[in-house]
Amino acid sequence: MDQKNLFMAIAVSLVILLGWQFFVEGPRREAQLMEEKKKSELAELQRGKNKSNTSLPAISSENLLINAEKPRNEIVKETRRIKLKSESLIGSINLENGRIDDITMLNYRENIDPTSDNVVLLSPKGSPNPYFAEFGWASREGTFGASGAKWKSSKDTLTPESPIVLTSETKEGLKLKRTYSIDNKFMITVADRIENNGSNAISLSAFARLSRVNTPDTLGFFILHEGPIGVIDDTLKEIDYDDLEDDFDENNGRPKPTTFPTTGGWLGITDKYWLAALIPNQSKAVNTSFSYQKTAKGADSYQTDIIEQQVHVLNPGDYAEATNRLFAGAKVFETLSKYRDEQNVPRFEMAIDFGWFFFITKPLLQVLIIIAEQLANIGINANFGVAILLVTVIIKILFFPLANKSYKSMSKMKGLQPKMTELREKFGDDKRKMQQELMAMYKREKVNPVSGCLPMVLQIPVFFALYKVLFTSIEMRQSPFYGWVHDLSERDPTNIFDLFGLVPWDMPSFLAVGTSFIALGAWPLFMGISMYLQQKLNPAPADPLQARMFMLMPIMFTFFLANFPVGLVIYWTWNNLLSVSQQYIIMRRMGVAIGGGTVSDSAKSK
């Protein structure tokens, strides 16, 4: 099989994937930026009435009737609350219902501007996009400890050093005690105790619920999952928002049953970088569910539920206890892994979308993190960018034996080009005879035309794994490199139309970065040049048309990669330069002229 045909097949596959990024993800992203400027519709949650798999009724969604939508800060100020503060989070807990509905991340901002707003994760009912967690007890008589509960607090601020105890009583004679505790990362523990001080027995089960109103803006790219997620019965489940919508029964306005029994596990809703997840007691059997509803105002509503399978029958004087946890924060690999190991949260690091090549992506991210930490310890700035360069060198070393063999074969092929040209002229249109003579020449010269393919094939998963890491890992978000690169996870911010910032002018919007595919940055151009240099060292295809197509490939890839994360472009450029250096040295040693020519006698004797 001709090496160039395989390379072309690989290139076509890459072009398809890159084209999706260029033609689909790019416009989608622009639409997302516009959508973020708009206010969402007034939201209202319809009361759900679907049955659970226990003898208790399902937990229904509260009717979030909103007469007038207000800014979230006003909603927070208008309700009784206790403050919440740690090294990573700041916010409050609503004393009207015990909801955790006000969470802001202290260490993450909306953009690279240090004065930009901190990222808000959870918001209360009445704000533009309600998103909150609540906990309680479900019985045939209703729910206790959630909506409608009036909590009293022992303190006014929850910190890692100071848990808070809330108390409440119901007209049925139930006494509720809830203890909130928080660590310095993103985990909040909710320990409930309910005591029956009434005169009648009551049956109930503990539940936890995560509700989100309005479909969030998503990138809509096939390599990234955003939406409901969980590990249920040790199996990772990823459900798209529109898949939940498809499960909605429009005839009766209720979600179809989607209950999954499990012991332990977790479930929640993930964004690209952020996660809110409910984590039950890992020794308890629970029923979990994902559901979608349409509100009366036309807004979308998504919900994840956990409810104990055990039904506690409380006679007068009896009590029951339950503990659940809420993760609300950034999907930092080391943090998720630590919760997995120390708090027994199964496969929690899989909240990061590692993709099909997870067996490469996970170790690759770990290696990048380790190298970046070591670089930071010795005072090297732009540590993740430098880590990418070092990892590229490590990958080149690992593939060195195969690559060396490949480049030697390609060098021999390049040295045989004059003889190949003679065969084409001699046999003309007799393709069969020319192929036979080519095979005979390969055998005589001890050249394997396929030997150069394997290294390229093996490096494709590595390339996509690194792309996945750059695209999905929060460690890369807003991580700077040297010069004009301030965020490795975003495209190159420079523009060829203002000479990369050297000539400032008020250019038309259709030429601006982010709106035009021809607004090339500096790093994509470097990559195109490096790809051209590498191509010049390779033997040209025998077919003139194919040769012209290959000459266009550096230009095509320059435009395609212009919209990719600049960290990936830096990787590809650096990888190309290392390959060019390696191939150049091999060709010189073998006596092959860089611009073409025959293999020297000394090379043949080898």
PATI-362080 format. One record per residue (C-alpha): x, y, z; residue in one letter; residue number from 1. Coordinates in steps of 0.25 Angstrom, whole numbers. Each point is the difference from the previous one (the first is absolute). Layout:
<pts>
x,y,z,type,seq
X,Y,Z,A,NUM
...
</pts>
This chain:
<pts>
x,y,z,type,seq
0,0,0,M,1
5,13,-4,D,2
4,9,12,Q,3
-6,12,-6,K,4
-13,-6,-2,N,5
-1,-4,15,L,6
5,14,4,F,7
-11,6,-9,M,8
-11,-8,7,A,9
5,4,13,I,10
0,15,-5,A,11
-14,-2,-5,V,12
-4,-5,14,S,13
7,12,7,L,14
-7,10,-10,V,15
-14,-6,3,I,16
3,2,15,L,17
6,13,-1,L,18
-11,5,-10,G,19
-10,-4,11,W,20
7,9,9,Q,21
2,11,-10,F,22
-14,0,-6,F,23
-9,-5,11,V,24
7,3,13,E,25
5,14,-3,G,26
-14,6,-4,P,27
-6,-7,11,R,28
9,6,10,R,29
-3,14,-6,E,30
-14,-2,2,A,31
3,-4,14,Q,32
7,13,3,L,33
-12,7,-5,M,34
-9,-8,8,E,35
7,3,13,E,36
-4,15,-2,K,37
-14,-3,0,K,38
-10,-3,12,K,39
-7,-13,1,S,40
-15,-2,0,E,41
-7,2,13,L,42
0,-14,6,A,43
-10,-9,7,E,44
1,-15,4,L,45
-12,-8,-2,Q,46
-3,-10,11,R,47
4,-14,-4,G,48
-8,-12,4,K,49
8,-12,-6,N,50
1,-12,9,K,51
13,-5,6,S,52
4,-14,2,N,53
-2,0,15,T,54
-13,-1,8,S,55
1,15,2,L,56
-5,11,-10,P,57
10,6,-9,A,58
7,13,4,I,59
-7,11,-8,S,60
6,13,-6,S,61
-4,12,8,E,62
-9,10,-9,N,63
10,11,-2,L,64
-10,11,-3,L,65
7,13,-2,I,66
-8,12,-1,N,67
12,9,-4,A,68
14,-5,-3,E,69
10,8,8,K,70
16,0,1,P,71
5,-12,8,R,72
7,10,10,N,73
-14,6,3,E,74
-6,-13,2,I,75
11,-4,10,V,76
-1,13,8,K,77
-15,-2,1,E,78
0,-14,7,T,79
5,-4,14,R,80
13,-7,-2,R,81
13,-5,6,I,82
13,3,-6,K,83
9,-10,-6,L,84
15,2,-2,K,85
12,-9,-3,S,86
14,2,-7,E,87
-8,-4,-13,S,88
-14,4,1,L,89
-9,11,5,I,90
-15,1,1,G,91
-11,-3,9,S,92
-11,-10,4,I,93
-15,4,0,N,94
-6,-1,14,L,95
-14,0,-6,E,96
2,-14,-6,N,97
14,-5,3,G,98
4,1,-15,R,99
14,2,-4,I,100
-3,10,-11,D,101
11,11,1,D,102
14,-5,-4,I,103
11,8,-6,T,104
14,-5,-3,M,105
11,9,6,L,106
12,-5,-9,N,107
-6,0,-14,Y,108
-5,12,-8,R,109
-8,2,-12,E,110
12,4,-9,N,111
15,3,1,I,112
-3,14,5,D,113
4,0,15,P,114
-12,9,3,T,115
-10,-8,-7,S,116
-11,-7,8,D,117
2,-13,7,N,118
-7,-12,-6,V,119
-14,-2,6,V,120
-5,-14,1,L,121
-13,-1,8,L,122
-11,10,1,S,123
-13,2,7,P,124
-14,-1,-4,K,125
-5,13,-6,G,126
14,3,-7,S,127
1,-1,-15,P,128
6,-14,0,N,129
-4,-8,13,P,130
9,-11,4,Y,131
1,-6,14,F,132
0,-12,8,A,133
-9,-4,11,E,134
-1,-11,10,F,135
-12,-6,9,G,136
-9,-12,3,W,137
-11,-5,-9,A,138
-13,-6,5,S,139
-14,-2,-4,R,140
-4,12,7,E,141
10,9,-8,G,142
15,4,2,T,143
6,5,12,F,144
13,8,2,G,145
0,6,-14,A,146
-11,9,-6,S,147
-8,7,11,G,148
10,-3,11,A,149
3,12,9,K,150
14,-3,6,W,151
7,6,12,K,152
15,1,0,S,153
10,-1,11,S,154
10,9,-7,K,155
0,10,-11,D,156
12,-5,-8,T,157
4,-14,-5,L,158
15,-2,-2,T,159
9,-13,0,P,160
3,3,14,E,161
-14,2,5,S,162
-11,-9,-4,P,163
-15,6,1,I,164
-12,-7,7,V,165
-14,3,-5,L,166
-13,-4,7,T,167
-14,0,-4,S,168
-13,-5,4,E,169
-13,-4,-8,T,170
-14,0,4,K,171
-1,-15,-1,E,172
10,0,12,G,173
12,-3,-7,L,174
13,6,5,K,175
11,2,-10,L,176
15,2,2,K,177
10,3,-11,R,178
15,2,1,T,179
7,6,-12,Y,180
15,-1,-1,S,181
10,4,-11,I,182
14,-3,-4,D,183
10,10,-6,N,184
-3,-5,-14,K,185
-14,-3,-6,F,186
-6,-10,9,M,187
-12,3,9,I,188
-6,-11,10,T,189
-14,0,4,V,190
-3,-9,12,A,191
-15,-1,3,D,192
-7,-5,13,R,193
-16,-1,1,I,194
-7,-3,12,E,195
-15,-3,2,N,196
-5,7,12,N,197
-14,-1,-5,G,198
-11,-10,4,S,199
-1,-8,-14,N,200
10,-9,-7,A,201
6,5,-13,I,202
7,-6,-11,S,203
11,8,-8,L,204
13,-1,-7,S,205
11,10,-2,A,206
2,7,-13,F,207
10,9,-7,A,208
-4,8,-12,R,209
8,9,-10,L,210
-9,9,-9,S,211
4,9,-12,R,212
-9,9,-7,V,213
3,4,-15,N,214
9,-7,-9,T,215
14,5,2,P,216
8,5,-12,D,217
9,-12,-5,T,218
10,-1,-10,L,219
-8,-11,-7,G,220
13,-7,-4,F,221
0,-15,-2,F,222
13,-2,8,I,223
-5,7,13,L,224
-12,-5,9,H,225
-8,11,7,E,226
-12,-4,7,G,227
-5,-10,10,P,228
11,-10,4,I,229
2,-10,11,G,230
7,-13,4,V,231
-12,-10,3,I,232
3,-14,4,D,233
15,2,-3,D,234
-4,4,-15,T,235
2,14,-5,L,236
-13,6,-6,K,237
1,13,-9,E,238
-14,5,-4,I,239
-2,12,-10,D,240
-10,11,3,Y,241
-8,-3,-12,D,242
0,-15,3,D,243
-7,3,13,L,244
-10,9,-8,E,245
-3,-12,-9,D,246
-4,-8,12,D,247
-10,10,4,F,248
-15,-4,-2,D,249
-7,11,-6,E,250
-13,-6,0,N,251
-1,1,16,N,252
11,10,2,G,253
8,-9,9,R,254
14,-6,-2,P,255
1,-14,-3,K,256
6,-9,11,P,257
15,-1,-1,T,258
3,-6,14,T,259
13,-7,2,F,260
3,-8,13,P,261
14,0,5,T,262
8,-2,13,T,263
8,13,1,G,264
5,7,-12,G,265
-3,15,-3,W,266
-8,8,-10,L,267
-1,14,-5,G,268
1,10,-11,I,269
13,4,-6,T,270
5,12,-9,D,271
13,0,-7,K,272
8,4,12,Y,273
-10,0,12,W,274
-8,-11,7,L,275
-11,-1,10,A,276
-2,-14,5,A,277
-8,-7,11,L,278
8,-11,7,I,279
-9,-9,9,P,280
6,-9,11,N,281
8,-10,-7,Q,282
-5,-12,8,S,283
-15,3,-3,K,284
-9,-5,-11,A,285
-7,11,-7,V,286
-8,3,-12,N,287
5,11,-9,T,288
-6,7,-12,S,289
2,11,-10,F,290
-13,7,-5,S,291
-4,12,-9,Y,292
-12,8,1,Q,293
-6,12,-8,K,294
-5,12,9,T,295
-13,8,-2,A,296
9,11,-5,K,297
7,-9,-10,G,298
13,-1,7,A,299
8,-13,0,D,300
2,-7,14,S,301
9,-11,3,Y,302
1,-8,13,Q,303
9,-11,6,T,304
-6,-7,12,D,305
5,-10,11,I,306
-9,-7,9,I,307
3,-11,10,E,308
-6,-13,-3,Q,309
-2,-3,15,Q,310
-13,5,6,V,311
1,5,14,H,312
-12,-3,8,V,313
1,10,12,L,314
-10,-3,11,N,315
-1,11,11,P,316
14,2,6,G,317
7,-6,-11,D,318
11,7,-9,Y,319
7,-2,-13,A,320
13,5,-5,E,321
6,2,-14,A,322
12,7,-6,T,323
2,5,-14,N,324
11,8,-7,R,325
0,11,-10,L,326
12,3,-9,F,327
-1,14,-6,A,328
12,5,-7,G,329
11,-2,-10,A,330
4,-13,-7,K,331
14,0,5,V,332
6,-13,-3,F,333
8,-1,13,E,334
-12,4,8,T,335
-9,-10,-6,L,336
10,-11,1,S,337
2,4,15,K,338
-15,-1,3,Y,339
0,-13,-8,R,340
11,-6,9,D,341
-2,6,14,E,342
-16,1,0,Q,343
-3,-12,-9,N,344
-7,7,-11,V,345
1,-10,-11,P,346
6,4,-13,R,347
-2,15,4,F,348
12,4,-9,E,349
-9,-4,-12,M,350
-8,12,1,A,351
11,6,-9,I,352
-3,-5,-14,D,353
12,-8,-4,F,354
-6,-6,-12,G,355
2,-12,-8,W,356
15,0,2,F,357
-1,2,15,F,358
11,-11,2,F,359
9,11,-6,I,360
-7,13,4,T,361
0,-3,15,K,362
15,-4,1,P,363
3,12,-10,L,364
-7,10,9,L,365
7,-6,13,Q,366
14,1,-7,V,367
-3,15,-4,L,368
-5,3,14,I,369
13,-6,7,I,370
9,7,-10,I,371
-7,13,2,A,372
1,-1,15,E,373
15,-3,-1,Q,374
2,12,-9,L,375
-8,9,9,A,376
9,-5,12,N,377
12,5,-7,I,378
-6,13,-4,G,379
-3,-2,-15,I,380
-12,8,-4,N,381
-10,-5,-11,A,382
3,-14,6,N,383
-12,-7,-7,F,384
5,5,-14,G,385
14,-4,3,V,386
-5,-13,5,A,387
-7,-2,-13,I,388
14,2,-7,L,389
7,-10,9,L,390
-11,-11,-1,V,391
1,2,-15,T,392
15,-4,1,V,393
-4,-11,9,I,394
-9,-6,-10,I,395
10,2,-11,K,396
10,-8,8,I,397
-10,-11,3,L,398
-3,-1,-15,F,399
15,2,-4,F,400
3,-14,-5,P,401
-13,-1,-9,L,402
2,14,-5,A,403
15,-2,-3,N,404
-4,-12,-8,K,405
-11,8,-7,S,406
9,12,-3,Y,407
11,-10,-6,K,408
-10,-6,-9,S,409
-5,13,-4,M,410
14,5,-3,S,411
3,-12,-9,K,412
-14,2,-7,M,413
4,15,-2,K,414
14,-5,-6,G,415
-7,-9,-9,L,416
-9,10,-6,Q,417
8,2,-13,P,418
-1,-15,-3,K,419
-15,1,3,M,420
-1,11,-10,T,421
8,-8,-10,E,422
-10,-12,2,L,423
-12,9,-2,R,424
6,5,-13,E,425
4,-14,-5,K,426
-14,-7,2,F,427
-9,12,-2,G,428
-14,-4,2,D,429
3,-15,3,D,430
-3,1,15,K,431
1,-15,3,R,432
13,-1,-6,K,433
5,13,7,M,434
-5,-5,13,Q,435
8,-13,-2,Q,436
12,7,-3,E,437
-1,9,12,L,438
-2,-12,9,M,439
12,-7,-6,A,440
8,13,2,M,441
-4,1,15,Y,442
4,-14,2,K,443
13,2,-7,R,444
3,13,8,E,445
-5,-6,13,K,446
-11,11,1,V,447
-13,-3,7,N,448
-10,11,-5,P,449
-9,-3,12,V,450
10,1,11,S,451
-2,15,2,G,452
-15,-1,2,C,453
0,-7,14,L,454
6,12,8,P,455
-10,9,-6,M,456
-12,-9,3,V,457
5,-2,15,L,458
1,15,2,Q,459
-14,3,-5,I,460
-6,-4,14,P,461
10,8,7,V,462
-3,12,-8,F,463
-15,-1,3,F,464
3,-4,15,A,465
7,13,1,L,466
-10,8,-7,Y,467
-10,-6,10,K,468
8,4,12,V,469
2,14,-6,L,470
-15,1,-3,F,471
-6,-5,13,T,472
10,1,11,S,473
-2,12,10,I,474
15,-1,2,E,475
2,6,-14,M,476
-11,11,2,R,477
6,14,0,Q,478
14,-7,1,S,479
10,10,-6,P,480
12,-2,-9,F,481
11,9,-4,Y,482
-3,12,-9,G,483
-14,3,-4,W,484
-6,-13,4,V,485
-8,2,13,H,486
-9,-12,-1,D,487
5,-13,-5,L,488
-15,-5,-1,S,489
-4,11,-10,E,490
4,3,-14,R,491
12,9,-4,D,492
-5,14,4,P,493
9,7,-11,T,494
-5,3,-14,N,495
8,1,-13,I,496
-8,12,-4,F,497
6,9,10,D,498
14,-6,-2,L,499
-2,-7,14,F,500
-3,12,7,G,501
11,9,-6,L,502
-9,8,-8,V,503
-13,4,8,P,504
-11,4,-8,W,505
-15,-1,1,D,506
-2,-12,-9,M,507
-14,-5,-5,P,508
-7,-10,8,S,509
1,-11,-11,F,510
15,0,2,L,511
1,0,15,A,512
4,-12,8,V,513
-11,-9,4,G,514
-9,4,-12,T,515
9,-3,-12,S,516
6,-13,-4,F,517
11,8,-8,I,518
4,8,13,A,519
13,-9,2,L,520
8,2,12,G,521
15,-1,1,A,522
1,-15,6,W,523
-9,-6,-11,P,524
10,7,-10,L,525
12,-6,7,F,526
-7,-13,-1,M,527
-3,1,-15,G,528
15,3,-2,I,529
5,-11,8,S,530
-10,-10,-7,M,531
5,5,-14,Y,532
15,-2,4,L,533
-4,-14,5,Q,534
-7,-3,-13,Q,535
12,5,-8,K,536
9,-11,6,L,537
-10,-11,-3,N,538
0,-7,-14,P,539
-10,6,-9,A,540
-12,-8,-5,P,541
1,-6,-14,A,542
-13,5,-5,D,543
2,15,-3,P,544
-15,3,4,L,545
3,-7,13,Q,546
13,8,2,A,547
-8,13,-2,R,548
-10,-4,10,M,549
11,-2,10,F,550
6,13,-3,M,551
-13,6,4,L,552
-1,-7,13,M,553
8,9,9,P,554
-9,12,-5,I,555
-12,-8,4,M,556
5,-4,13,F,557
4,14,3,T,558
-14,5,-1,F,559
-6,-12,7,F,560
8,1,12,L,561
-1,15,1,A,562
-13,-3,8,N,563
6,-11,9,F,564
6,3,14,P,565
13,6,-2,V,566
6,-10,9,G,567
-3,-11,-10,L,568
6,9,-11,V,569
13,2,8,I,570
1,-15,2,Y,571
-2,-3,-15,W,572
10,11,-4,T,573
11,-5,10,W,574
-3,-15,-4,N,575
2,4,-14,N,576
13,7,3,L,577
5,-12,8,L,578
-4,-9,-12,S,579
7,9,-10,V,580
13,0,8,S,581
0,-15,2,Q,582
-3,-3,-15,Q,583
10,10,-5,Y,584
11,-6,8,I,585
-4,-14,-5,I,586
0,5,-14,M,587
14,6,1,R,588
6,-13,6,R,589
-6,-8,-11,M,590
5,9,-11,G,591
-13,4,-5,V,592
-1,14,-6,A,593
-10,9,7,I,594
-6,5,-13,G,595
0,-14,-6,G,596
10,-9,-7,G,597
5,-14,1,T,598
5,-8,12,V,599
15,1,1,S,600
9,-12,-1,D,601
4,0,14,S,602
-15,0,4,A,603
-3,-12,-9,K,604
12,-7,7,S,605
-7,2,13,K,606
</pts>
